[in-house]
Amino acid sequence: MSSAPFSPAPPAREGLFPAGSATRHVIGDPAALVGGISALFLQALHPRAMAGVEQHSSFPDDFWPRLQRTAGYVTTLAFADLPTAEKAAARVRAIHRRVRGIDPVTGLPYAADDPDLLRWVHVSEVSSFASAVRRLGLIDGEEEDRFLAEQVRAGELLGATDLPVARAEVEAYFAAVRPELAASAVARRAAARLLLAPLPWRLALFTPARPAWTFVAAVAVGLLPDWAKQLYGIPRLPGRDAATTAGLATVRAALLTFRRATGRPAPPR
């Protein structure tokens, strides 16, 4: 796997990724949010990566705060100034240093700051963001490759190494790591939690909240690579891909409508 050519860090007054970057275009689009949820289903297939989540967090009780923290971290790196982004990464590195143990599925040790596991989490995440946005024709292959190359800087902030810089390299990485993946009982438990996420009481009182989340989660599952769906035992049904694309477009439109209705500004591009 190649690495992105060295470039000096941007001045502190700028962000980690400047205006006009592929990162701001991809992360700033609502479709990326659904891609991020898809990444969680994908990441659960790596037993040693999932062991850290299972053993060092209360995934059901902490579901929404954890999701908000993850989304906040991603958007901080994409849009905040450089000192703020570096502080956010330092906090995550400090947490990772404490997360270690033995994976019950493989019997192997794991550590959240292991570069191999960091690579898995990084590649699963950024490829899921990009594939969701590209699925709707909002970026082309060239911009997707630029996004992946830019995101090397984000991965390296956490200690990941040997990161892919283009879609072809992402595919090669997934092919190489696939023998380590499994839809274990732990992975299936995590997937079930995602599909049936515990709703905060304020949302639980809102009748459409449950079917709305189920719809979003189903679209996120539909965005998984075919080999990941096969590991989960998801059958390939006629029209499945078209339904996923239509569902993603519907969720994106709803999020844009919500943004306009609440007067929230779009992320800076």
TAVEN-V521810 format. One record per pair of residues at least 12 apart in sequence whose ideal C-beta (glycine too) atoms are under 10 Angstrom apart, sorted by the first residue. I is the first residue (numbers start at 0). J is the second residue. If there is no record, write none. Layout:
i->(I & I)
j->(J & J)
This chain:
i->(0 & 0 & 0 & 0 & 0 & 0 & 0 & 0 & 0 & 0 & 0 & 0 & 0 & 1 & 1 & 1 & 1 & 1 & 1 & 1 & 1 & 2 & 2 & 2 & 2 & 2 & 2 & 2 & 2 & 2 & 3 & 3 & 3 & 3 & 3 & 3 & 3 & 3 & 3 & 3 & 3 & 3 & 4 & 4 & 4 & 6 & 6 & 8 & 8 & 8 & 9 & 9 & 9 & 9 & 10 & 10 & 11 & 11 & 11 & 11 & 11 & 12 & 12 & 12 & 13 & 13 & 14 & 14 & 14 & 14 & 14 & 14 & 14 & 14 & 14 & 14 & 15 & 15 & 15 & 15 & 15 & 15 & 15 & 15 & 15 & 15 & 15 & 15 & 15 & 15 & 15 & 15 & 16 & 16 & 16 & 16 & 16 & 16 & 16 & 16 & 16 & 16 & 16 & 17 & 18 & 18 & 18 & 19 & 20 & 20 & 20 & 20 & 20 & 20 & 21 & 21 & 21 & 21 & 21 & 21 & 21 & 21 & 21 & 21 & 21 & 21 & 21 & 22 & 22 & 22 & 22 & 22 & 22 & 22 & 22 & 22 & 22 & 22 & 22 & 22 & 22 & 23 & 23 & 23 & 23 & 23 & 23 & 23 & 24 & 24 & 24 & 24 & 24 & 24 & 24 & 24 & 24 & 25 & 25 & 25 & 25 & 25 & 25 & 25 & 25 & 25 & 25 & 25 & 25 & 25 & 25 & 25 & 25 & 26 & 26 & 26 & 26 & 26 & 26 & 26 & 26 & 26 & 26 & 26 & 26 & 26 & 26 & 27 & 27 & 27 & 27 & 27 & 27 & 27 & 27 & 28 & 28 & 28 & 28 & 28 & 28 & 28 & 28 & 28 & 28 & 28 & 28 & 29 & 29 & 29 & 29 & 29 & 29 & 29 & 29 & 29 & 29 & 29 & 29 & 29 & 29 & 30 & 30 & 30 & 30 & 30 & 30 & 30 & 30 & 30 & 30 & 30 & 30 & 30 & 30 & 30 & 30 & 30 & 31 & 31 & 31 & 31 & 31 & 31 & 31 & 31 & 31 & 31 & 31 & 31 & 31 & 31 & 32 & 32 & 32 & 32 & 32 & 32 & 32 & 32 & 32 & 32 & 32 & 33 & 33 & 33 & 33 & 33 & 33 & 33 & 33 & 33 & 33 & 33 & 33 & 33 & 33 & 33 & 33 & 33 & 34 & 34 & 34 & 34 & 34 & 34 & 34 & 34 & 34 & 34 & 34 & 34 & 34 & 34 & 34 & 35 & 35 & 35 & 35 & 35 & 35 & 35 & 35 & 35 & 35 & 36 & 36 & 36 & 36 & 36 & 36 & 36 & 36 & 36 & 36 & 36 & 36 & 36 & 36 & 37 & 37 & 37 & 37 & 37 & 37 & 37 & 37 & 37 & 37 & 37 & 37 & 37 & 37 & 37 & 37 & 37 & 37 & 37 & 38 & 38 & 38 & 38 & 38 & 38 & 38 & 38 & 38 & 38 & 38 & 38 & 38 & 38 & 38 & 39 & 39 & 39 & 39 & 39 & 39 & 39 & 39 & 39 & 39 & 39 & 39 & 39 & 40 & 40 & 40 & 40 & 40 & 40 & 40 & 40 & 40 & 40 & 40 & 40 & 40 & 40 & 40 & 41 & 41 & 41 & 41 & 41 & 41 & 41 & 41 & 41 & 41 & 41 & 41 & 41 & 41 & 41 & 41 & 41 & 41 & 42 & 42 & 42 & 42 & 42 & 42 & 42 & 42 & 42 & 43 & 43 & 43 & 43 & 43 & 43 & 43 & 43 & 43 & 43 & 43 & 43 & 43 & 43 & 44 & 44 & 44 & 44 & 44 & 44 & 44 & 44 & 44 & 44 & 44 & 44 & 44 & 44 & 44 & 44 & 44 & 44 & 44 & 45 & 45 & 45 & 45 & 45 & 45 & 45 & 45 & 45 & 45 & 45 & 45 & 45 & 45 & 45 & 46 & 46 & 46 & 46 & 46 & 46 & 46 & 46 & 46 & 46 & 46 & 46 & 46 & 46 & 47 & 47 & 47 & 47 & 47 & 47 & 47 & 47 & 47 & 47 & 47 & 47 & 47 & 47 & 47 & 48 & 48 & 48 & 48 & 48 & 48 & 48 & 48 & 48 & 48 & 48 & 48 & 48 & 49 & 49 & 49 & 49 & 49 & 49 & 49 & 49 & 49 & 49 & 50 & 50 & 50 & 50 & 50 & 50 & 50 & 50 & 50 & 50 & 50 & 50 & 50 & 50 & 50 & 51 & 51 & 51 & 51 & 51 & 51 & 51 & 51 & 51 & 51 & 51 & 52 & 52 & 52 & 52 & 52 & 53 & 53 & 53 & 53 & 53 & 53 & 53 & 53 & 54 & 54 & 54 & 54 & 54 & 54 & 54 & 54 & 55 & 55 & 55 & 55 & 55 & 55 & 55 & 56 & 56 & 58 & 58 & 58 & 58 & 58 & 58 & 59 & 59 & 59 & 59 & 59 & 60 & 61 & 62 & 62 & 62 & 62 & 62 & 62 & 63 & 63 & 63 & 63 & 63 & 64 & 66 & 66 & 68 & 68 & 68 & 69 & 69 & 71 & 72 & 72 & 72 & 72 & 72 & 72 & 72 & 73 & 73 & 73 & 73 & 73 & 74 & 74 & 75 & 75 & 76 & 76 & 76 & 76 & 76 & 76 & 76 & 77 & 77 & 77 & 77 & 77 & 77 & 78 & 78 & 78 & 84 & 84 & 84 & 85 & 87 & 88 & 88 & 88 & 88 & 88 & 89 & 89 & 91 & 91 & 91 & 91 & 91 & 92 & 92 & 92 & 92 & 92 & 92 & 93 & 94 & 94 & 95 & 95 & 95 & 95 & 95 & 95 & 95 & 95 & 96 & 96 & 96 & 96 & 97 & 97 & 97 & 98 & 98 & 98 & 98 & 98 & 99 & 99 & 99 & 102 & 102 & 103 & 103 & 103 & 104 & 104 & 104 & 104 & 104 & 105 & 105 & 105 & 107 & 111 & 111 & 112 & 112 & 112 & 113 & 113 & 114 & 114 & 114 & 114 & 114 & 114 & 114 & 114 & 115 & 115 & 115 & 115 & 115 & 116 & 116 & 117 & 117 & 117 & 117 & 117 & 117 & 117 & 118 & 118 & 118 & 118 & 118 & 118 & 118 & 118 & 118 & 119 & 119 & 119 & 119 & 119 & 119 & 120 & 120 & 120 & 121 & 121 & 121 & 121 & 121 & 121 & 121 & 121 & 121 & 121 & 121 & 122 & 122 & 122 & 122 & 122 & 122 & 122 & 122 & 122 & 122 & 122 & 123 & 123 & 123 & 123 & 123 & 123 & 124 & 124 & 124 & 125 & 125 & 125 & 125 & 125 & 125 & 125 & 125 & 125 & 125 & 125 & 126 & 126 & 126 & 126 & 126 & 126 & 126 & 126 & 126 & 126 & 126 & 127 & 127 & 127 & 127 & 128 & 128 & 128 & 128 & 129 & 129 & 129 & 129 & 129 & 129 & 129 & 129 & 129 & 130 & 130 & 130 & 130 & 130 & 130 & 131 & 131 & 131 & 131 & 131 & 131 & 131 & 132 & 132 & 132 & 133 & 133 & 134 & 134 & 134 & 134 & 134 & 134 & 134 & 135 & 135 & 135 & 135 & 136 & 136 & 137 & 140 & 140 & 140 & 141 & 143 & 143 & 143 & 144 & 144 & 144 & 144 & 144 & 144 & 144 & 145 & 145 & 146 & 146 & 146 & 147 & 147 & 147 & 147 & 147 & 147 & 147 & 147 & 148 & 148 & 148 & 148 & 148 & 149 & 150 & 150 & 150 & 151 & 151 & 169 & 170 & 173 & 173 & 173 & 174 & 177 & 177 & 177 & 180 & 180 & 180 & 181 & 182 & 182 & 182 & 182 & 182 & 182 & 182 & 183 & 186 & 186 & 187 & 187 & 190 & 190 & 190 & 193 & 193 & 193 & 193 & 194 & 194 & 194 & 194 & 194 & 194 & 195 & 195 & 195 & 195 & 196 & 196 & 196 & 196 & 196 & 198 & 198 & 211 & 211 & 214 & 214 & 214 & 214 & 215 & 215 & 215 & 215 & 215 & 215 & 217 & 217 & 217 & 218 & 218 & 218 & 218 & 218 & 218 & 218 & 218 & 218 & 218 & 219 & 219 & 219 & 219 & 220 & 220 & 221 & 221 & 221 & 221 & 221 & 221 & 221 & 221 & 221 & 221 & 222 & 222 & 222 & 222 & 222 & 223 & 225 & 225)
j->(118 & 122 & 160 & 161 & 162 & 163 & 164 & 165 & 168 & 169 & 171 & 172 & 175 & 148 & 151 & 161 & 162 & 163 & 164 & 165 & 168 & 148 & 151 & 155 & 160 & 161 & 162 & 163 & 164 & 168 & 147 & 148 & 149 & 150 & 151 & 152 & 154 & 155 & 162 & 163 & 164 & 165 & 148 & 151 & 164 & 149 & 152 & 81 & 85 & 152 & 80 & 81 & 84 & 152 & 80 & 81 & 80 & 81 & 82 & 83 & 85 & 80 & 81 & 82 & 80 & 81 & 75 & 76 & 77 & 78 & 79 & 80 & 81 & 83 & 84 & 267 & 75 & 76 & 77 & 78 & 79 & 80 & 81 & 83 & 84 & 85 & 87 & 88 & 149 & 152 & 153 & 156 & 76 & 77 & 78 & 79 & 81 & 84 & 146 & 149 & 150 & 152 & 153 & 149 & 78 & 267 & 268 & 268 & 77 & 142 & 145 & 146 & 149 & 268 & 129 & 132 & 138 & 141 & 142 & 143 & 144 & 145 & 146 & 147 & 148 & 149 & 150 & 73 & 76 & 77 & 78 & 125 & 128 & 145 & 146 & 147 & 148 & 149 & 150 & 152 & 153 & 77 & 78 & 146 & 149 & 266 & 267 & 268 & 77 & 132 & 137 & 138 & 142 & 145 & 146 & 266 & 268 & 77 & 125 & 128 & 129 & 131 & 132 & 133 & 137 & 138 & 142 & 143 & 145 & 146 & 147 & 149 & 150 & 70 & 73 & 74 & 76 & 77 & 78 & 125 & 128 & 129 & 132 & 146 & 150 & 153 & 266 & 74 & 77 & 78 & 132 & 265 & 266 & 267 & 268 & 128 & 131 & 132 & 135 & 137 & 138 & 251 & 254 & 255 & 265 & 266 & 268 & 131 & 132 & 247 & 250 & 251 & 252 & 253 & 254 & 255 & 256 & 257 & 258 & 265 & 266 & 128 & 130 & 131 & 132 & 133 & 134 & 135 & 137 & 138 & 218 & 222 & 247 & 248 & 250 & 251 & 254 & 255 & 70 & 73 & 74 & 77 & 125 & 127 & 128 & 129 & 130 & 131 & 132 & 137 & 146 & 251 & 66 & 70 & 73 & 74 & 128 & 131 & 215 & 219 & 250 & 251 & 254 & 127 & 128 & 131 & 132 & 134 & 215 & 216 & 218 & 219 & 221 & 222 & 243 & 246 & 247 & 250 & 251 & 254 & 124 & 125 & 126 & 127 & 128 & 129 & 130 & 131 & 132 & 133 & 134 & 218 & 219 & 222 & 247 & 66 & 69 & 70 & 73 & 124 & 125 & 127 & 128 & 131 & 219 & 66 & 70 & 127 & 131 & 193 & 196 & 212 & 215 & 216 & 218 & 219 & 220 & 222 & 250 & 123 & 124 & 126 & 127 & 128 & 130 & 131 & 193 & 216 & 218 & 219 & 220 & 221 & 222 & 223 & 224 & 227 & 243 & 247 & 69 & 120 & 121 & 122 & 123 & 124 & 125 & 126 & 127 & 128 & 130 & 131 & 219 & 222 & 223 & 52 & 65 & 66 & 69 & 123 & 124 & 127 & 189 & 190 & 192 & 193 & 216 & 219 & 123 & 127 & 186 & 189 & 190 & 193 & 194 & 216 & 219 & 220 & 222 & 223 & 227 & 228 & 231 & 119 & 120 & 122 & 123 & 124 & 126 & 127 & 173 & 180 & 186 & 219 & 220 & 222 & 223 & 224 & 227 & 230 & 231 & 116 & 119 & 120 & 122 & 123 & 124 & 127 & 186 & 189 & 123 & 180 & 182 & 183 & 185 & 186 & 187 & 188 & 189 & 190 & 192 & 193 & 227 & 231 & 119 & 123 & 176 & 177 & 179 & 180 & 181 & 182 & 183 & 185 & 186 & 187 & 189 & 190 & 223 & 226 & 227 & 230 & 231 & 102 & 104 & 105 & 109 & 115 & 116 & 119 & 120 & 123 & 176 & 179 & 180 & 181 & 183 & 186 & 102 & 103 & 104 & 105 & 106 & 107 & 109 & 179 & 180 & 181 & 182 & 183 & 185 & 186 & 100 & 101 & 102 & 104 & 105 & 107 & 108 & 109 & 110 & 111 & 113 & 115 & 116 & 119 & 179 & 102 & 109 & 111 & 113 & 115 & 116 & 117 & 119 & 120 & 123 & 179 & 180 & 186 & 102 & 104 & 109 & 116 & 181 & 183 & 185 & 186 & 188 & 189 & 98 & 99 & 100 & 101 & 102 & 103 & 104 & 105 & 107 & 108 & 109 & 111 & 116 & 183 & 185 & 95 & 98 & 99 & 100 & 102 & 109 & 110 & 111 & 113 & 116 & 120 & 65 & 98 & 111 & 185 & 189 & 100 & 102 & 103 & 104 & 185 & 186 & 188 & 189 & 98 & 99 & 100 & 101 & 102 & 103 & 109 & 185 & 94 & 95 & 97 & 98 & 99 & 100 & 111 & 94 & 98 & 188 & 189 & 192 & 193 & 196 & 197 & 188 & 192 & 195 & 196 & 197 & 197 & 197 & 192 & 193 & 196 & 197 & 198 & 199 & 196 & 197 & 198 & 199 & 202 & 199 & 193 & 196 & 87 & 90 & 91 & 91 & 124 & 87 & 84 & 87 & 88 & 90 & 91 & 153 & 157 & 87 & 124 & 125 & 128 & 153 & 87 & 266 & 87 & 88 & 88 & 91 & 150 & 152 & 153 & 156 & 157 & 128 & 149 & 150 & 153 & 266 & 267 & 266 & 267 & 268 & 152 & 153 & 156 & 156 & 156 & 153 & 155 & 156 & 157 & 158 & 156 & 157 & 111 & 112 & 156 & 157 & 158 & 111 & 112 & 117 & 156 & 157 & 158 & 112 & 111 & 112 & 110 & 111 & 112 & 113 & 116 & 117 & 157 & 158 & 110 & 111 & 112 & 158 & 110 & 111 & 112 & 110 & 111 & 112 & 113 & 116 & 111 & 112 & 113 & 183 & 185 & 183 & 184 & 185 & 181 & 183 & 184 & 185 & 186 & 179 & 181 & 183 & 179 & 157 & 158 & 157 & 158 & 159 & 158 & 159 & 154 & 155 & 157 & 158 & 159 & 160 & 161 & 162 & 159 & 160 & 161 & 176 & 179 & 158 & 159 & 154 & 155 & 157 & 158 & 159 & 160 & 162 & 154 & 158 & 159 & 160 & 161 & 162 & 163 & 172 & 176 & 159 & 172 & 173 & 176 & 179 & 180 & 154 & 157 & 159 & 150 & 151 & 153 & 154 & 155 & 157 & 158 & 159 & 160 & 162 & 163 & 147 & 150 & 154 & 159 & 162 & 163 & 168 & 169 & 172 & 173 & 176 & 169 & 172 & 173 & 176 & 224 & 227 & 150 & 153 & 154 & 143 & 146 & 147 & 149 & 150 & 151 & 153 & 154 & 162 & 163 & 169 & 143 & 146 & 147 & 150 & 163 & 166 & 169 & 170 & 172 & 173 & 224 & 219 & 222 & 223 & 224 & 143 & 146 & 147 & 150 & 142 & 143 & 144 & 145 & 146 & 147 & 150 & 166 & 169 & 143 & 166 & 169 & 222 & 223 & 224 & 218 & 219 & 222 & 243 & 247 & 250 & 251 & 146 & 247 & 251 & 146 & 166 & 221 & 222 & 240 & 243 & 244 & 247 & 248 & 244 & 247 & 248 & 251 & 244 & 248 & 251 & 165 & 166 & 167 & 165 & 165 & 166 & 169 & 163 & 164 & 165 & 166 & 167 & 168 & 169 & 164 & 165 & 164 & 165 & 166 & 162 & 163 & 164 & 165 & 166 & 167 & 168 & 169 & 162 & 163 & 164 & 165 & 168 & 164 & 162 & 163 & 164 & 163 & 164 & 224 & 224 & 224 & 226 & 227 & 226 & 226 & 227 & 230 & 226 & 227 & 230 & 230 & 227 & 228 & 229 & 230 & 231 & 232 & 233 & 230 & 230 & 231 & 231 & 232 & 216 & 220 & 231 & 212 & 216 & 219 & 220 & 212 & 213 & 216 & 217 & 219 & 220 & 209 & 212 & 213 & 216 & 209 & 212 & 213 & 215 & 216 & 211 & 212 & 250 & 253 & 246 & 249 & 250 & 253 & 246 & 247 & 249 & 250 & 253 & 254 & 242 & 243 & 246 & 242 & 243 & 244 & 245 & 246 & 247 & 248 & 249 & 250 & 251 & 243 & 246 & 247 & 250 & 233 & 243 & 233 & 239 & 240 & 241 & 242 & 243 & 244 & 245 & 246 & 247 & 240 & 243 & 244 & 246 & 247 & 243 & 239 & 240)
